[in-house]
Amino acid sequence: MRLDQKTIMSEFIMLAGLDETEASMYESVVLEAMKKTETALDMQKLQPSDLAACEHLAACEAVYELALMRCAGERYIVSADGRAGQRLESMSRVDAAEKLREEARARVAGLLSEDGFVFALADG
């Protein structure tokens, strides 16, 4: 059983707020997120009813990567009072994408392989 790239791409478009033309530039990001998700899953445990949650996770992984890419590519904009407005907005998008990704991972926690490598930051 495999995840469906078209389903993941559709969800990515919706979650990221992109149109299809913009999203096509990130097709490789979506494909890598799908591969990463498939690697992390214990395919022996996967049931057809689990596919939607797993595809959602892959889309959330892609949205997180997009947020990181956008944040890394932006320049600092400092206002007269010294605030870095655009940078702070980008970090807030990264935080929101990370929360979305973690919630999606929690939904499929029982399907994640102990052998698969999943990178996550620990708090504190």
Secondary structure as UniProt FT lines:
FT   HELIX           5..16
FT   HELIX           20..24
FT   TURN            25..26
FT   HELIX           27..40
FT   TURN            43..45
FT   HELIX           48..50
FT   HELIX           51..73
FT   TURN            80..81
FT   HELIX           85..107
FT   HELIX           109..111
//
